[in-house]
Amino acid sequence: MSHQLRLERERVDWREVDGELIALERSESVYLAANSSATILWRALANGTTEAALAELLVSTYGISRVAARADVARFLADLGARGLLAAA
């Protein structure tokens, strides 16, 4: 069973500028920037998604292996979780 995940909207403001993500973590007043693959994952999390769906998004967009995609997604989610920016939907 996959759990729905989403961004913690109360803790972060974000915009896409020229295809890249710029975010402000409100509690720490820290700016975050993301490359194109992280921007795609961030956008999906803004709408609510699962870890498996995020990995499939990377596979379909970049043609990487599922193993690499799952590892990349796990690192990305761990970083967001450590910053308190991830919530169960």
C-alpha positions as CSV (number, residue, x, y, z in Angstrom):
1,M,0.0,0.0,0.0
2,S,1.4,3.4,-1.0
3,H,0.8,6.4,1.1
4,Q,-0.2,9.7,-0.5
5,L,2.4,12.4,0.1
6,R,2.2,16.1,-0.4
7,L,4.1,19.3,0.4
8,E,3.5,20.9,3.7
9,R,1.8,24.0,2.2
10,E,1.8,25.9,5.5
11,R,5.6,25.7,5.7
12,V,6.8,26.6,2.2
13,D,6.1,29.1,-0.6
14,W,7.4,28.3,-4.1
15,R,7.4,29.4,-7.7
16,E,8.8,28.1,-10.9
17,V,11.1,30.5,-12.7
18,D,12.4,29.6,-16.2
19,G,11.7,25.9,-15.5
20,E,13.4,25.8,-12.2
21,L,12.0,25.8,-8.7
22,I,12.7,28.5,-6.1
23,A,11.1,27.9,-2.7
24,L,11.2,29.7,0.7
25,E,11.0,27.6,3.8
26,R,9.0,29.9,6.0
27,S,10.0,28.7,9.5
28,E,13.8,29.0,8.8
29,S,13.6,31.7,6.1
30,V,15.8,29.5,3.9
31,Y,15.7,29.7,0.1
32,L,15.7,26.3,-1.7
33,A,16.5,25.8,-5.4
34,A,16.0,22.7,-7.4
35,N,17.1,21.3,-10.7
36,S,14.7,20.1,-13.4
37,S,14.1,16.6,-12.0
38,A,13.5,17.9,-8.5
39,T,11.1,20.5,-9.9
40,I,9.1,17.8,-11.6
41,L,8.9,15.9,-8.3
42,W,8.1,19.0,-6.3
43,R,5.2,19.9,-8.7
44,A,3.8,16.4,-8.3
45,L,4.0,16.6,-4.5
46,A,2.2,19.9,-4.6
47,N,-0.8,18.0,-6.0
48,G,-0.4,14.9,-3.8
49,T,1.2,11.7,-5.1
50,T,2.9,8.5,-3.9
51,E,6.6,7.6,-3.8
52,A,6.0,4.9,-6.4
53,A,4.3,7.4,-8.8
54,L,7.3,9.9,-8.3
55,A,9.7,7.2,-9.3
56,E,7.7,6.3,-12.4
57,L,7.6,10.0,-13.3
58,L,11.4,10.0,-13.3
59,V,11.5,6.8,-15.4
60,S,9.1,8.1,-18.0
61,T,10.6,11.6,-18.1
62,Y,14.3,10.7,-18.1
63,G,14.4,7.1,-19.1
64,I,16.4,6.1,-16.1
65,S,16.1,2.7,-14.4
66,R,13.5,2.1,-11.8
67,V,16.2,1.3,-9.3
68,A,17.9,4.6,-9.8
69,A,14.6,6.5,-9.8
70,R,13.5,4.9,-6.5
71,A,16.9,5.8,-5.0
72,D,16.7,9.4,-6.2
73,V,13.1,9.8,-5.0
74,A,14.0,8.3,-1.6
75,R,16.8,10.9,-1.2
76,F,14.6,13.7,-2.3
77,L,11.8,12.7,0.1
78,A,14.3,12.2,3.0
79,D,15.6,15.8,2.5
80,L,12.1,17.2,2.4
81,G,11.1,15.2,5.4
82,A,14.1,16.4,7.4
83,R,13.1,20.0,6.6
84,G,9.6,19.3,7.7
85,L,8.2,20.0,4.2
86,L,6.5,16.7,3.6
87,A,3.1,15.6,4.9
88,A,0.9,12.5,4.5
89,A,-2.1,13.5,2.3
